[in-house]
Amino acid sequence: MNKKDFPHIHFYDQDFVDIYDRTWAWIADCWTNGGSQTKIGKIKFFYYPEKKKLDFLEQVFSSFFLVYSNRIYSASNGLDALYALQEPDGAIRTAYDIETGQAVMLADNPLGVTLPLLAWAEFNLYHKTANKKRVKEVMPALSKHYKWLEANFKMPNGLFATPLSSTGMDNSPRENARYFIDFNAAIAMNALYLSALGDILNDKDASFLYKRDYFSIKTRINSKMWNADDGFYYDLDENENQVKTKTIGTYWILLAEIPNEERAEKLVAKLKDPHCFGTENPFPSLSADHPAFDRKGQGFRGSVFPWLTFMVIKGLEKYYFYELARDSAIRHLYYILDSMHASDHESNRHHSRPTVWSAYQPMNEGKAIWDEHPDWPLPNHFPSNGLSTITLIIENIVGLYISLPRKTVDWIIPNLEVMGIENLSLKRNMITILSSKSGRGWEIHMESEKLYYFTINVLGKKKKTLPIPSGKCSMLIDKI
């Protein structure tokens, strides 16, 4: 096996394989380091070249696909750049100018706060790299950031009040909201994953303290923000009245594991409902039955954003809605491909490459439109598109879930198809898993350099865990 190459995916739709391969080629041009006089001058990190910024959310999300580069690219350098710019009081701002290292602030967000997703990203990195030393090194920065959030945004009622842009959903029609459901869910999620990182380090104090905080905010969200009649969680206004605008931001609460099963099912029903979030291209940023919803997108008034669709799909997994997660990923990817082919014809005239966008229309192929911003959405925005074209393809469409510290690979699929992955590096272990159909039935072929534990889960039909030895082997599905 070639050690110095990206993992290869196999899938019956060659377009998926092509865009996956193309993404790795495209992102070769998206690396930089900060100005020589800055604290990030020596760190080479992934970024979006048109913006010349070190962006908090872009660094979090790109770590979720860079982990699959077989260590050709660093998945953690962008996060390290954020930690390098952390201020003494713990503040890490929404974005920084790459040349100067100075924070870039928005007028409505003077403290530069955004969704606190660092602990989630670090937990994912740990499971893909098994680097416990890193968890120990980043924990102080994560703890200081957590304290900064509490000191500046936590209100006497135990919820967090922030500006709208802290949610990442700039022009979402949520004018009267003071306590945003997505920001508060992200705070809960931050505490949940900080507690899990404490467990990894066997730090019982940290584990207990963050778990206590998690349950405290979870209880408040469940008691104040849930609407039983509507089966939905809403933002609250200044007086803690619910602001009944349904946005896709509510679905952060699935990732934060806040609703019980019954509530989760009501939320998921809205993801399937075409009058809500079940549009052709899943999932619009605003519910389709809202008066401000726009089929063309208009920013966060209906556009489909790959990073938000990724968030919903990862939340669905938490509640075992694997089939809906996979179907949604496939549908979303077809819209990216169709929009790319549409721009392919245009780009052939200009001899440039086909384009993927930072936002898409919910009901038609093509990029979203925002009349006030003619140069929006962002072309070739790989920090968000890589989530769809790499992470969702490996984890949800091919269906492979990997944990290095546990030495496990779970293959979760609704039915058997010709697909798999080849040459995936699990630290110092290269593995290949491919399924094919022969005269003897469905067969899985495997190759590995070390022992690991493989779980095949054909949803509703068969689930089995087997130790996979080093070397080559194959198994007939009917025989296991």
MARDOZA-174787 format. One record per residue (C-alpha): residue in three letters; x, y, z. Coordinates in steps of 0.05 Angstrom, whole numbers, padded with zeros to 5 digits, always signed. Example, Ala and Ser with C-alpha at 12.3 -4.5 7.8 and 13.67 -1.06 7.14 Angstrom:
<pts>
ALA+00246-00090+00156/SER+00273-00021+00143/
</pts>
This chain:
<pts>
MET+00000+00000+00000/ASN+00024+00070-00015/LYS+00036+00107+00050/LYS+00039+00176+00020/ASP-00029+00182-00012/PHE-00100+00201+00008/PRO-00149+00145+00023/HIS-00186+00121-00039/ILE-00261+00112-00035/HIS-00301+00063-00077/PHE-00374+00078-00092/TYR-00422+00057-00147/ASP-00433+00130-00167/GLN-00368+00153-00198/ASP-00387+00227-00191/PHE-00381+00219-00115/VAL-00312+00189-00123/ASP-00290+00244-00171/ILE-00312+00302-00126/TYR-00279+00268-00066/ASP-00213+00261-00105/ARG-00219+00332-00133/THR-00228+00362-00064/TRP-00161+00335-00041/ALA-00129+00365-00103/TRP-00165+00432-00094/ILE-00145+00443-00022/ALA-00071+00438-00037/ASP-00075+00513-00053/CYS-00109+00532+00013/TRP-00050+00534+00061/THR-00016+00594+00091/ASN+00017+00620+00154/GLY+00009+00686+00190/GLY+00051+00748+00182/SER+00122+00740+00206/GLN+00112+00787+00265/THR+00051+00749+00292/LYS+00044+00690+00339/ILE+00019+00649+00280/GLY+00078+00664+00234/LYS+00107+00595+00240/ILE+00042+00555+00238/LYS+00021+00529+00170/PHE-00055+00524+00170/PHE-00114+00513+00123/TYR-00155+00574+00103/TYR-00200+00605+00051/PRO-00152+00645+00006/GLU-00203+00698-00015/LYS-00215+00721+00057/LYS-00144+00726+00085/LYS-00172+00710+00154/LEU-00161+00657+00207/ASP-00234+00641+00219/PHE-00256+00605+00282/LEU-00313+00563+00252/GLU-00274+00548+00188/GLN-00217+00519+00230/VAL-00265+00476+00271/PHE-00301+00448+00211/SER-00240+00436+00167/SER-00210+00393+00222/PHE-00267+00343+00210/PHE-00243+00328+00139/LEU-00169+00341+00144/VAL-00165+00283+00194/TYR-00176+00237+00133/SER-00116+00262+00094/ASN-00071+00205+00120/ARG-00029+00259+00155/ILE-00010+00292+00089/TYR-00044+00354+00117/SER-00048+00376+00189/ALA-00118+00373+00218/SER-00099+00410+00282/ASN-00054+00468+00260/GLY-00113+00516+00249/LEU-00138+00501+00320/ASP-00067+00512+00346/ALA-00066+00580+00311/LEU-00129+00600+00348/TYR-00099+00578+00414/ALA-00035+00617+00398/LEU-00077+00681+00392/GLN-00118+00668+00456/GLU-00117+00728+00502/PRO-00098+00726+00576/ASP-00172+00727+00598/GLY-00186+00666+00554/ALA-00218+00703+00495/ILE-00214+00671+00426/ARG-00247+00715+00374/THR-00290+00698+00313/ALA-00236+00716+00263/TYR-00165+00745+00257/ASP-00128+00781+00202/ILE-00074+00733+00178/GLU-00022+00787+00165/THR-00028+00825+00231/GLY-00057+00773+00278/GLN-00108+00825+00299/ALA-00180+00805+00315/VAL-00231+00825+00262/MET-00295+00848+00297/LEU-00366+00860+00272/ALA-00402+00922+00296/ASP-00458+00881+00328/ASN-00410+00832+00361/PRO-00358+00875+00397/LEU-00328+00816+00435/GLY-00322+00772+00374/VAL-00359+00712+00403/THR-00380+00652+00361/LEU-00406+00581+00372/PRO-00357+00548+00422/LEU-00342+00483+00384/LEU-00269+00472+00401/ALA-00279+00415+00451/TRP-00323+00378+00400/ALA-00268+00385+00347/GLU-00214+00362+00396/PHE-00255+00301+00417/ASN-00263+00282+00344/LEU-00188+00291+00332/TYR-00173+00247+00392/HIS-00215+00190+00363/LYS-00181+00197+00295/THR-00110+00203+00320/ALA-00109+00173+00391/ASN-00064+00230+00412/LYS-00076+00235+00487/LYS-00016+00282+00496/ARG-00052+00333+00453/VAL-00115+00330+00497/LYS-00071+00346+00557/GLU-00038+00404+00521/VAL-00102+00438+00496/MET-00144+00429+00559/PRO-00118+00493+00592/ALA-00136+00535+00531/LEU-00205+00503+00526/SER-00218+00515+00601/LYS-00197+00588+00597/HIS-00241+00599+00537/TYR-00300+00568+00574/LYS-00289+00614+00634/TRP-00287+00675+00587/LEU-00354+00655+00557/GLU-00384+00648+00626/ALA-00356+00714+00651/ASN-00382+00754+00591/PHE-00446+00721+00567/LYS-00478+00680+00624/MET-00540+00714+00652/PRO-00570+00706+00722/ASN-00622+00657+00693/GLY-00565+00609+00674/LEU-00574+00619+00599/PHE-00525+00655+00553/ALA-00543+00720+00517/THR-00503+00737+00455/PRO-00510+00777+00390/LEU-00543+00743+00330/SER-00477+00738+00292/SER-00451+00692+00348/THR-00495+00637+00318/GLY-00461+00642+00250/MET-00529+00657+00219/ASP-00523+00731+00204/ASN-00589+00754+00174/SER-00633+00701+00204/PRO-00701+00733+00220/ARG-00694+00729+00296/GLU-00698+00803+00313/ASN-00728+00798+00382/ALA-00687+00739+00406/ARG-00639+00749+00464/TYR-00623+00677+00484/PHE-00608+00637+00421/ILE-00623+00563+00423/ASP-00563+00546+00378/PHE-00513+00585+00420/ASN-00540+00556+00485/ALA-00539+00486+00455/ALA-00467+00497+00434/ILE-00449+00519+00505/ALA-00481+00454+00531/MET-00443+00414+00479/ASN-00378+00449+00498/ALA-00388+00428+00571/LEU-00407+00357+00549/TYR-00344+00348+00508/LEU-00299+00382+00559/SER-00325+00331+00609/ALA-00309+00275+00559/LEU-00239+00303+00549/GLY-00232+00303+00625/ASP-00251+00229+00624/ILE-00197+00215+00572/LEU-00145+00247+00618/ASN-00175+00211+00679/ASP-00185+00281+00709/LYS-00244+00267+00754/ASP-00252+00339+00777/ALA-00257+00368+00707/SER-00302+00311+00685/PHE-00350+00324+00744/LEU-00350+00400+00740/TYR-00365+00403+00665/LYS-00417+00348+00670/ARG-00452+00387+00725/ASP-00452+00450+00681/TYR-00478+00409+00623/PHE-00537+00383+00662/SER-00552+00452+00690/ILE-00557+00485+00621/LYS-00592+00424+00591/THR-00646+00429+00644/ARG-00657+00504+00630/ILE-00661+00492+00554/ASN-00711+00436+00563/SER-00755+00475+00612/LYS-00754+00543+00578/MET-00742+00533+00504/TRP-00783+00472+00487/ASN-00853+00482+00460/ALA-00895+00419+00468/ASP-00951+00442+00422/ASP-00903+00456+00364/GLY-00854+00400+00380/PHE-00796+00448+00373/TYR-00744+00488+00412/TYR-00744+00563+00404/ASP-00701+00624+00420/LEU-00724+00667+00479/ASP-00732+00743+00481/GLU-00710+00790+00536/ASN-00768+00768+00581/GLU-00757+00694+00567/ASN-00817+00689+00520/GLN-00807+00641+00462/VAL-00793+00673+00394/LYS-00829+00627+00346/THR-00782+00626+00287/LYS-00760+00557+00266/THR-00688+00558+00242/ILE-00641+00500+00228/GLY-00598+00527+00286/THR-00644+00491+00334/TYR-00614+00425+00312/TRP-00549+00437+00349/ILE-00589+00409+00408/LEU-00586+00339+00377/LEU-00510+00342+00377/ALA-00513+00367+00448/GLU-00557+00307+00466/ILE-00609+00351+00499/PRO-00678+00323+00477/ASN-00704+00257+00501/GLU-00724+00206+00447/GLU-00796+00229+00443/ARG-00776+00302+00432/ALA-00721+00282+00383/GLU-00772+00245+00341/LYS-00815+00307+00337/LEU-00755+00348+00314/VAL-00736+00295+00263/ALA-00807+00295+00235/LYS-00796+00368+00216/LEU-00732+00349+00178/LYS-00775+00303+00134/ASP-00833+00352+00125/PRO-00827+00390+00058/HIS-00864+00449+00090/CYS-00810+00454+00144/PHE-00738+00431+00133/GLY-00750+00372+00086/THR-00736+00411+00022/GLU-00706+00376-00039/ASN-00637+00399-00018/PRO-00634+00386+00057/PHE-00635+00428+00102/PRO-00654+00501+00092/SER-00631+00551+00144/LEU-00702+00575+00155/SER-00766+00533+00158/ALA-00802+00534+00090/ASP-00868+00555+00124/HIS-00838+00620+00152/PRO-00862+00684+00118/ALA-00790+00707+00107/PHE-00769+00640+00074/ASP-00741+00651+00004/ARG-00732+00596-00048/LYS-00670+00631-00074/GLY-00638+00633-00005/GLN-00627+00706+00012/GLY-00572+00689+00062/PHE-00600+00653+00123/ARG-00672+00659+00099/GLY-00673+00593+00063/SER-00604+00578+00035/VAL-00573+00510+00048/PHE-00504+00515+00080/PRO-00460+00453+00078/TRP-00435+00465+00150/LEU-00506+00468+00177/THR-00528+00407+00138/PHE-00466+00371+00166/MET-00486+00391+00236/VAL-00557+00364+00227/ILE-00531+00298+00198/LYS-00483+00288+00256/GLY-00540+00303+00305/LEU-00584+00251+00271/GLU-00529+00199+00284/LYS-00532+00214+00359/TYR-00604+00189+00359/TYR-00590+00130+00311/PHE-00627+00159+00251/TYR-00573+00130+00206/GLU-00616+00120+00144/LEU-00644+00191+00145/ALA-00573+00217+00156/ARG-00547+00178+00096/ASP-00605+00196+00050/SER-00597+00269+00068/ALA-00522+00267+00055/ILE-00533+00234-00013/ARG-00587+00285-00033/HIS-00545+00343-00010/LEU-00485+00318-00049/TYR-00526+00311-00113/TYR-00544+00384-00107/ILE-00471+00403-00099/LEU-00454+00361-00160/ASP-00511+00388-00202/SER-00494+00460-00184/MET-00421+00445-00200/HIS-00439+00417-00268/ALA-00481+00479-00282/SER-00421+00522-00265/ASP-00377+00474-00305/HIS-00409+00497-00369/GLU-00399+00570-00350/SER-00328+00558-00327/ASN-00309+00522-00391/ARG-00322+00588-00426/HIS-00273+00622-00378/HIS-00225+00562-00373/SER-00229+00561-00298/ARG-00247+00502-00254/PRO-00318+00482-00235/THR-00345+00516-00173/VAL-00372+00492-00107/TRP-00407+00545-00064/SER-00414+00565+00009/ALA-00490+00563+00002/TYR-00542+00530-00044/GLN-00615+00539-00061/PRO-00663+00494-00023/MET-00708+00474-00081/ASN-00668+00482-00145/GLU-00598+00467-00165/GLY-00549+00524-00164/LYS-00518+00572-00115/ALA-00561+00611-00067/ILE-00576+00684-00083/TRP-00574+00743-00035/ASP-00598+00806-00071/GLU-00563+00853-00023/HIS-00496+00818-00033/PRO-00484+00805-00107/ASP-00415+00774-00094/TRP-00445+00722-00047/PRO-00442+00661-00037/LEU-00368+00648-00033/PRO-00340+00608-00092/ASN-00299+00545-00078/HIS-00309+00551-00003/PHE-00273+00487+00016/PRO-00275+00498+00092/SER-00349+00481+00088/ASN-00354+00439+00024/GLY-00300+00390+00048/LEU-00349+00369+00102/SER-00396+00344+00047/THR-00346+00320-00005/ILE-00300+00283+00044/THR-00328+00273+00114/LEU-00401+00257+00095/ILE-00378+00212+00038/ILE-00333+00170+00085/GLU-00376+00171+00147/ASN-00447+00173+00122/ILE-00449+00151+00049/VAL-00397+00096+00052/GLY-00415+00091+00126/LEU-00349+00082+00163/TYR-00339+00106+00235/ILE-00270+00101+00263/SER-00241+00106+00333/LEU-00166+00096+00340/PRO-00163+00094+00417/ARG-00217+00040+00417/LYS-00185+00005+00356/THR-00254+00001+00324/VAL-00283+00010+00256/ASP-00359+00008+00250/TRP-00390+00000+00182/ILE-00463+00023+00186/ILE-00502+00015+00122/PRO-00576+00007+00105/ASN-00560-00045+00051/LEU-00501-00076+00017/GLU-00472-00040-00043/VAL-00407-00041-00081/MET-00366+00008-00040/GLY-00311+00017+00011/ILE-00246+00051+00027/GLU-00174+00034+00009/ASN-00109+00057+00041/LEU-00138+00092+00102/SER-00085+00106+00154/LEU-00105+00089+00226/LYS-00043+00119+00257/ARG+00009+00064+00241/ASN-00041+00017+00210/MET-00064+00021+00138/ILE-00131-00011+00126/THR-00175-00028+00066/ILE-00248-00049+00070/LEU-00286-00064+00005/SER-00352-00099-00008/SER-00369-00134-00073/LYS-00418-00184-00100/SER-00393-00251-00125/GLY-00427-00316-00144/ARG-00424-00335-00070/GLY-00462-00272-00048/TRP-00438-00208-00015/GLU-00366-00210+00006/ILE-00323-00161+00046/HIS-00249-00158+00029/MET-00201-00130+00081/GLU-00129-00114+00088/SER-00095-00089+00151/GLU-00026-00083+00182/LYS-00050-00093+00254/LEU-00108-00123+00292/TYR-00171-00081+00300/TYR-00244-00093+00316/PHE-00294-00089+00259/THR-00369-00082+00268/ILE-00413-00093+00208/ASN-00483-00064+00219/VAL-00531-00075+00162/LEU-00588-00034+00192/GLY-00646-00077+00215/LYS-00615-00140+00186/LYS-00549-00159+00217/LYS-00499-00133+00268/LYS-00435-00169+00285/THR-00367-00149+00315/LEU-00305-00188+00294/PRO-00231-00182+00308/ILE-00195-00169+00242/PRO-00124-00197+00242/SER-00066-00166+00204/GLY-00057-00186+00131/LYS-00112-00199+00080/CYS-00178-00233+00092/SER-00248-00236+00065/MET-00315-00256+00093/LEU-00382-00275+00065/ILE-00437-00233+00096/ASP-00486-00292+00097/LYS-00437-00333+00138/ILE-00426-00284+00195/
</pts>
